[in-house]
Amino acid sequence: MSHTLGIRQAQKQKTRQALLDAALGLLEEQSLSSLGLREVTRAVGVAPTAFYRHFRSTADLGVALVEEALGSLHPMIRTTVSAEGDSDERVARTVELIARHVDAYPAHVRFIAREQHGGVQPVREAIRAQLDRFVAEVRTELAKDPQAEGWNDDDLLMLAGLYVDQMLVTASQFLETLDAPEEERRRITRLATRRMRLITLGRRHWLD
């Protein structure tokens, strides 16, 4: 009996993931607010009623996509601001990690970039909640650095927000250069590196 339940659970999870993957593919060309559940179920090859066994609505599906796109990135974000290496090494590591992530998951990055200010409120709120978590986690890592001595919590939070915002901008710029000549990719890398260094320089002299 338990074996049968395990098979059913695995099949249910497989269908759920297929719906997420199909929606992500369809969202390459449209926003979530225009996506119909029948489009998604047709792409998967299941009846429309099957959709509701996994999601309450397309907004609910969108929230699940936010978790899939951003939920696994928290360890990576913390790594970018860890105390390992000097400031230039950290900046270079951060830009490289962002570029590799965009190359590996362009559809997820495009979905977040589009829906961050899109028309589906629960999805906007889910993205905002994830970004707030990133900022809080970056603040915690920054506070461990000896350079944080004398900083108050509000200023650390502001600095963390600057880093996270720049990471998002950098991801969007790399996304736009996926099919661009290599020189354009190098230009974006140089620009992102300079911007990160500028934030770091301001951090170094904030208490002067």
Secondary structure, 3 states (H helix, E strand, C coil): CHHHHHHHHHHHHHHHHHHHHHHHHHCCCCCHHHCCHHHHHHHHCCCHHHHCCCCCCHHHHHHHHHHHHHHHHHHHHHHHCCCCCCHHHHHHHHHHHHHHHHHHCHHHHHHHHHHCCCCCHHHHHHHHHHHHHHHHHHHHHHHHCHHHCCCCHHHHHHHHHHHHHHHHHHHHHHHHCCCCCHHHHHHHHHHHHHHHHHHHHHHHHCCC
